[in-house]
Amino acid sequence: MLLSLQGTFPRAILALADGTVFLGTSIGAAGTTVGEVVFNTAITGYQEILTDPSYLQQIVTLTYPHIGNYGVNLEDVEADKVQAAGLIVKDLPLIASNFRKTATLSEYLIANGTVAIAGVDTRKLTRHLRTKGAQNGAIVGLAAGEQPTQVRIDEAIAAAQAAPSMAGLDLAKVVSTRQAYEWTETEWKLGAGYGVQITPRFHVVAYDFGVKRNILRMLAQRGARITVVPAQTPAADVLRLKPDGVFLSNGPGDPEPCDYAIAATRTLVDTGIPVFGICLGHQIMALAAGAQTFKMVHTHHGANHPVKDLDTGRVSITSQNHGFAVHMESLPATLRATHVSLFDGTLQGLEFKDRPAFCFQGHPEASPGPHDIGYLFDRFVALIEKHKAEQQHKAEAVNA
């Protein structure tokens, strides 16, 4: 399909740090971008993937062959701009058709200054990454009329090799909000769009380590008044907001350098306030309890990952986006495993044995992906309601 685009779109180069090179067509902004090259197996949801802050400094390969056929719109975003470092696809359809479409994928990438390449054998690239593991790479979007000469190819390889390793990178504070703000938007409904929470039943303070908007929407939908705070907010500042629950969001990078978040989480969990963590928040909660994390060779990105609930035996198909995981063998006596991946056995869920605090590695808000694991939001709400009832009972006992 891209053959008919030759002469219309410029050429592009994809180079991996190990010297592997792919040539293709530039469908985004001109220029060079670097990052960790990973693959995502989702069939739909490319706009949600591109705007997921957890993809900061990563170049995403989409394994589904035809990407862009329904265009983009102003609603299906998880942040206010594209967060991924770049995009790799096989085929860009000539026509994008959808009643909600406001632009084509290529127009969107160019408007956001995102470098992207099409015409790549993504099956070959995915097998390479699957065999050798995720590695750094570079995409060079050439100027109109420019050819991918050996000089430009060598420059692309050098750029990939010079890119920093994801291990050791604290990106949560980079992508986080700079100021606290209130969130009231609820989930999207056909014909109505997004709603507004005007009768909240409880107050949740959400740490923004790179939070996705649909996570906040699902919390608001369930009755939360949400205050979103920067990643480096001390626990004392959160407690002054008198939350009924605390949420630790998803986010990019290595959790271990996030010492500020680990310390705050340890304090908050010890207060007995319900705490719920997702993705990076899951890893931070584990580190706060004394567990250890590691950089995965084969990272998890996709919307088809089976996860088993160890309490019920239920298997859920989940959305995943992480390159670090918690060592199962490192769990202290205060934690217990609640979920595991059926792909590779890695830890997917934890909870404290003596505190109303739990966490999950995947992305239960389903943007993109299935809704199977959404019950975790209901579990968080149940913990909040139980905690509020207990606090009220104690207050009544004191006043009696």
C-alpha positions as CSV (number, residue, x, y, z in Angstrom):
1,M,0.0,0.0,0.0
2,L,2.9,2.4,0.7
3,L,4.3,1.9,-2.8
4,S,1.7,4.4,-4.0
5,L,3.1,6.9,-1.5
6,Q,6.6,6.9,-2.9
7,G,7.5,10.4,-4.1
8,T,4.9,11.9,-1.8
9,F,6.4,11.1,1.6
10,P,10.2,11.4,2.3
11,R,12.4,8.5,3.1
12,A,13.3,7.5,6.7
13,I,15.9,5.3,8.5
14,L,15.4,3.1,11.5
15,A,18.7,2.0,13.2
16,L,19.1,-0.1,16.3
17,A,22.0,0.1,18.7
18,D,23.3,-3.3,17.5
19,G,23.7,-2.0,14.0
20,T,20.4,-3.4,12.5
21,V,19.0,-1.0,9.9
22,F,15.6,-0.7,8.3
23,L,14.7,1.7,5.5
24,G,11.2,3.1,5.0
25,T,9.0,6.1,4.6
26,S,8.8,9.1,6.9
27,I,5.2,9.7,8.0
28,G,5.8,12.2,10.8
29,A,8.1,15.1,11.4
30,A,11.5,15.4,9.8
31,G,14.5,15.0,12.1
32,T,16.0,12.5,14.4
33,T,14.6,10.8,17.5
34,V,16.2,8.3,19.9
35,G,14.8,6.0,22.6
36,E,14.3,2.4,23.7
37,V,12.6,0.5,20.9
38,V,9.7,-1.7,22.1
39,F,6.8,-3.5,20.4
40,N,3.1,-3.3,21.3
41,T,0.7,-6.0,20.1
42,A,-2.5,-3.9,20.4
43,I,-4.7,-4.0,17.2
44,T,-6.3,-0.6,18.0
45,G,-5.6,2.3,20.2
46,Y,-2.6,3.9,18.6
47,Q,-3.6,7.4,19.7
48,E,-3.9,6.3,23.3
49,I,-0.5,4.5,23.1
50,L,1.2,7.5,21.6
51,T,-0.1,9.8,24.3
52,D,0.6,7.5,27.2
53,P,3.3,9.2,29.4
54,S,4.6,5.7,30.3
55,Y,6.1,5.7,26.8
56,L,8.3,8.7,27.4
57,Q,11.7,8.2,25.7
58,Q,10.5,5.0,24.0
59,I,10.0,4.3,20.3
60,V,6.9,2.1,19.8
61,T,6.6,-0.6,17.1
62,L,3.0,-1.6,16.5
63,T,2.8,-5.2,15.4
64,Y,-0.6,-4.9,13.8
65,P,0.2,-4.3,10.1
66,H,-2.3,-1.5,9.2
67,I,-2.1,1.5,11.5
68,G,-4.0,4.8,10.9
69,N,-7.1,3.6,9.2
70,Y,-9.5,5.4,11.6
71,G,-7.4,8.6,12.0
72,V,-7.3,10.5,15.2
73,N,-9.6,12.7,17.2
74,L,-9.5,15.2,20.1
75,E,-10.9,12.8,22.7
76,D,-8.9,9.6,22.6
77,V,-5.8,11.0,24.2
78,E,-4.2,10.1,27.6
79,A,-2.1,13.4,27.9
80,D,-2.1,16.8,26.2
81,K,0.6,15.8,23.7
82,V,2.3,12.8,22.1
83,Q,4.6,11.3,24.8
84,A,6.3,8.4,22.8
85,A,9.7,9.3,21.3
86,G,8.7,7.8,17.9
87,L,6.5,5.4,16.0
88,I,7.2,2.4,13.7
89,V,4.5,0.8,11.6
90,K,4.3,-1.4,8.5
91,D,1.5,0.1,6.5
92,L,-0.2,3.5,6.7
93,P,-3.6,3.2,4.9
94,L,-4.3,5.8,2.2
95,I,-7.7,6.5,3.6
96,A,-8.7,7.1,7.3
97,S,-12.4,6.9,7.9
98,N,-14.3,7.4,11.2
99,F,-17.2,9.6,12.2
100,R,-15.1,11.0,15.1
101,K,-12.0,11.6,13.0
102,T,-10.5,15.2,13.1
103,A,-7.1,14.4,11.4
104,T,-5.1,11.6,9.8
105,L,-2.4,9.9,11.8
106,S,0.3,11.4,9.7
107,E,-1.1,14.9,10.1
108,Y,-1.3,14.3,13.9
109,L,2.3,13.1,14.1
110,I,3.6,16.1,12.1
111,A,1.6,18.5,14.2
112,N,3.1,17.1,17.4
113,G,6.7,17.0,16.0
114,T,6.8,13.2,16.3
115,V,9.3,11.3,14.1
116,A,7.8,8.2,12.6
117,I,8.5,5.6,10.0
118,A,6.3,3.3,7.9
119,G,7.2,0.6,5.4
120,V,9.2,-1.4,8.0
121,D,8.9,-5.2,8.2
122,T,7.6,-5.0,11.7
123,R,7.3,-8.8,12.0
124,K,11.1,-9.1,11.4
125,L,11.8,-6.2,13.8
126,T,9.5,-7.7,16.5
127,R,11.2,-11.1,16.2
128,H,14.6,-9.4,16.5
129,L,13.4,-7.5,19.6
130,R,11.8,-10.6,21.0
131,T,15.0,-12.6,20.6
132,K,17.5,-10.0,21.7
133,G,15.4,-7.9,24.0
134,A,14.4,-4.2,23.9
135,Q,17.3,-2.0,22.9
136,N,17.9,1.6,22.0
137,G,17.3,2.9,18.5
138,A,17.0,6.0,16.3
139,I,14.6,7.1,13.6
140,V,15.8,9.6,11.1
141,G,13.0,11.3,9.1
142,L,14.8,12.7,6.0
143,A,14.0,15.9,4.3
144,A,12.0,15.8,1.0
145,G,14.3,14.6,-1.8
146,E,17.0,13.4,0.6
147,Q,18.3,9.8,0.2
148,P,19.3,7.4,3.0
149,T,23.0,7.4,2.2
150,Q,25.6,5.4,4.1
151,V,26.6,8.5,5.9
152,R,23.1,9.1,7.2
153,I,22.7,5.5,8.1
154,D,26.0,5.6,10.1
155,E,24.8,8.7,11.8
156,A,21.5,6.9,12.8
157,I,23.4,4.0,14.2
158,A,25.7,6.3,16.2
159,A,22.6,8.2,17.6
160,A,21.1,4.9,18.7
161,Q,24.2,3.8,20.4
162,A,24.6,7.1,22.2
163,A,21.1,7.1,23.6
164,P,20.9,6.7,27.4
165,S,19.8,3.3,28.9
166,M,16.4,3.3,30.5
167,A,17.9,1.6,33.6
168,G,18.6,4.3,36.2
169,L,16.5,7.0,34.5
170,D,14.1,8.9,36.8
171,L,11.5,10.1,34.3
172,A,8.5,10.4,36.7
173,K,9.5,13.9,37.8
174,V,10.2,14.8,34.2
175,V,6.7,14.0,32.9
176,S,4.8,14.9,36.0
177,T,2.6,18.0,36.5
178,R,4.3,21.0,38.0
179,Q,1.3,22.1,40.0
180,A,-1.5,20.4,41.8
181,Y,-4.9,20.5,40.1
182,E,-8.5,19.1,40.5
183,W,-9.9,16.5,38.2
184,T,-13.7,16.0,37.7
185,E,-14.0,14.4,34.2
186,T,-15.7,11.0,34.1
187,E,-15.8,8.3,31.5
188,W,-16.8,8.7,27.9
189,K,-20.2,7.6,26.6
190,L,-21.4,7.4,23.0
191,G,-23.4,10.4,22.0
192,A,-22.6,12.3,25.3
193,G,-18.8,12.4,25.4
194,Y,-17.1,12.8,28.8
195,G,-19.2,13.6,31.9
196,V,-18.4,15.6,35.1
197,Q,-18.4,14.3,38.7
198,I,-20.5,16.9,40.6
199,T,-21.5,14.8,43.6
200,P,-18.3,13.1,44.9
201,R,-18.5,10.8,47.9
202,F,-14.9,10.8,48.9
203,H,-11.5,12.5,48.2
204,V,-8.6,10.8,46.4
205,V,-5.1,12.4,46.1
206,A,-3.5,11.1,43.0
207,Y,0.3,11.2,42.5
208,D,1.2,12.1,38.9
209,F,4.1,10.0,37.9
210,G,2.8,10.1,34.3
211,V,-0.9,9.5,34.9
212,K,-3.2,8.5,32.1
213,R,-6.4,10.5,31.9
214,N,-8.7,7.5,31.7
215,I,-7.4,6.3,35.1
216,L,-8.6,9.6,36.6
217,R,-11.9,9.3,34.8
218,M,-12.6,5.8,36.2
219,L,-11.8,7.0,39.7
220,A,-14.1,10.1,39.2
221,Q,-16.8,7.8,37.7
222,R,-16.9,5.9,40.9
223,G,-17.4,8.9,43.1
224,A,-14.0,10.4,43.7
225,R,-13.1,14.1,44.1
226,I,-9.6,14.0,42.8
227,T,-6.6,16.2,43.6
228,V,-3.7,15.4,41.3
229,V,-0.3,16.3,42.8
230,P,3.3,16.4,41.4
231,A,5.5,13.4,41.7
232,Q,7.8,14.9,44.3
233,T,5.0,16.0,46.7
234,P,6.0,15.0,50.3
235,A,3.6,12.8,52.2
236,A,3.0,15.5,54.8
237,D,1.6,17.8,52.1
238,V,-0.7,15.0,50.9
239,L,-1.9,14.4,54.5
240,R,-2.8,18.1,54.9
241,L,-5.3,17.6,52.0
242,K,-7.1,15.1,54.2
243,P,-7.5,12.3,51.6
244,D,-9.8,9.3,52.0
245,G,-7.5,7.4,49.7
246,V,-4.2,7.9,47.8
247,F,-3.5,6.8,44.3
248,L,0.0,6.1,42.8
249,S,-0.1,6.4,39.0
250,N,1.6,4.8,36.1
251,G,4.7,6.4,34.6
252,P,7.9,6.0,32.6
253,G,11.4,5.1,33.6
254,D,13.2,3.1,36.4
255,P,11.4,3.1,39.7
256,E,14.5,2.7,41.9
257,P,15.8,6.3,41.4
258,C,12.3,7.7,42.6
259,D,13.5,7.9,46.2
260,Y,11.1,10.8,46.9
261,A,8.1,8.7,45.8
262,I,9.3,5.6,47.7
263,A,9.7,7.6,50.9
264,A,6.3,9.3,50.6
265,T,4.6,6.0,49.8
266,R,6.1,4.3,52.9
267,T,4.8,7.1,55.1
268,L,1.3,7.1,53.5
269,V,0.9,3.3,53.7
270,D,1.9,3.3,57.4
271,T,-0.9,5.8,58.2
272,G,-3.5,3.2,57.3
273,I,-5.1,5.3,54.5
274,P,-6.1,3.1,51.6
275,V,-3.5,3.3,48.8
276,F,-3.8,1.9,45.3
277,G,-0.9,1.8,42.8
278,I,-0.7,1.1,39.1
279,C,2.3,0.3,36.9
280,L,5.2,2.5,38.1
281,G,3.0,3.1,41.2
282,H,3.0,-0.7,41.8
283,Q,6.7,-0.8,41.6
284,I,7.1,2.2,43.9
285,M,4.8,0.6,46.5
286,A,6.8,-2.6,46.4
287,L,10.1,-0.8,46.8
288,A,8.6,1.2,49.7
289,A,7.8,-2.2,51.5
290,G,11.4,-3.4,50.9
291,A,11.0,-5.5,47.8
292,Q,13.3,-5.2,44.7
293,T,12.7,-4.4,41.0
294,F,14.6,-5.3,37.9
295,K,14.9,-4.3,34.2
296,M,13.1,-6.8,32.0
297,V,14.8,-8.3,28.9
298,H,11.4,-8.9,27.3
299,T,9.2,-6.0,28.2
300,H,5.4,-6.1,28.3
301,H,3.5,-3.8,25.9
302,G,0.1,-4.8,24.5
303,A,-3.6,-5.3,25.1
304,N,-3.7,-9.1,25.1
305,H,-1.7,-10.2,28.2
306,P,-3.4,-12.9,30.3
307,V,-3.1,-12.3,34.1
308,K,-4.3,-14.7,36.8
309,D,-5.9,-13.5,40.0
310,L,-4.3,-15.9,42.6
311,D,-7.3,-15.4,45.0
312,T,-10.1,-16.3,42.7
313,G,-8.3,-18.2,39.8
314,R,-9.9,-15.8,37.4
315,V,-7.8,-15.1,34.3
316,S,-8.2,-11.5,32.8
317,I,-6.9,-10.3,29.5
318,T,-5.1,-7.0,30.3
319,S,-3.3,-4.0,28.8
320,Q,0.4,-3.8,29.7
321,N,3.1,-1.2,29.3
322,H,6.2,-1.7,31.5
323,G,9.9,-2.5,31.2
324,F,10.6,-3.1,34.9
325,A,9.1,-5.6,37.3
326,V,9.1,-6.6,40.9
327,H,11.2,-9.6,42.0
328,M,8.8,-12.2,43.3
329,E,11.6,-13.7,45.5
330,S,12.3,-10.3,47.1
331,L,8.8,-9.8,48.7
332,P,9.0,-9.1,52.4
333,A,6.7,-10.8,54.9
334,T,4.4,-7.8,54.9
335,L,3.4,-8.3,51.2
336,R,1.7,-11.1,49.3
337,A,1.3,-11.7,45.6
338,T,-2.2,-11.4,44.2
339,H,-1.7,-11.6,40.4
340,V,0.8,-13.2,38.0
341,S,1.4,-13.0,34.3
342,L,0.6,-16.2,32.4
343,F,3.0,-15.1,29.7
344,D,6.2,-15.3,31.7
345,G,5.1,-15.7,35.4
346,T,6.2,-12.3,36.4
347,L,4.5,-10.5,39.3
348,Q,1.5,-8.5,38.4
349,G,-0.2,-7.7,41.7
350,L,0.6,-7.2,45.4
351,E,-1.2,-6.3,48.6
352,F,-0.1,-5.5,52.1
353,K,-1.2,-8.1,54.7
354,D,-1.8,-5.6,57.4
355,R,-2.6,-2.3,55.6
356,P,-5.4,-1.3,53.1
357,A,-2.9,-0.9,50.3
358,F,-2.5,-2.9,47.0
359,C,-1.2,-2.4,43.5
360,F,-1.3,-3.8,40.0
361,Q,1.4,-3.9,37.3
362,G,-0.8,-3.6,34.2
363,H,-3.1,-0.8,33.1
364,P,-6.7,-1.7,34.2
365,E,-8.2,1.5,32.8
366,A,-8.3,-0.1,29.3
367,S,-6.9,2.7,27.2
368,P,-6.4,0.8,25.0
369,G,-7.3,-2.7,25.9
370,P,-10.0,-4.8,27.5
371,H,-12.0,-4.0,30.7
372,D,-11.4,-7.3,32.4
373,I,-9.3,-6.0,35.3
374,G,-11.4,-2.8,36.0
375,Y,-12.7,-4.4,39.2
376,L,-9.5,-3.2,40.9
377,F,-11.0,0.3,40.9
378,D,-14.1,-1.1,42.7
379,R,-11.7,-2.8,45.2
380,F,-10.1,0.6,46.0
381,V,-13.4,2.3,46.5
382,A,-14.5,-0.5,48.8
383,L,-11.4,0.0,50.9
384,I,-12.0,3.7,51.1
385,E,-15.6,3.3,52.1
386,K,-14.6,0.7,54.8
387,H,-11.9,3.1,56.1
388,K,-14.3,6.0,56.2
389,A,-16.8,4.0,58.2
390,E,-14.1,2.9,60.7
391,Q,-12.9,6.4,61.2
392,Q,-16.5,7.6,61.7
393,H,-17.1,4.8,64.2
394,K,-14.0,5.8,66.2
395,A,-15.0,9.5,66.2
396,E,-18.5,8.6,67.5
397,A,-17.0,6.4,70.2
398,V,-14.7,9.3,71.3
399,N,-17.7,11.7,71.4
400,A,-20.0,9.3,73.2
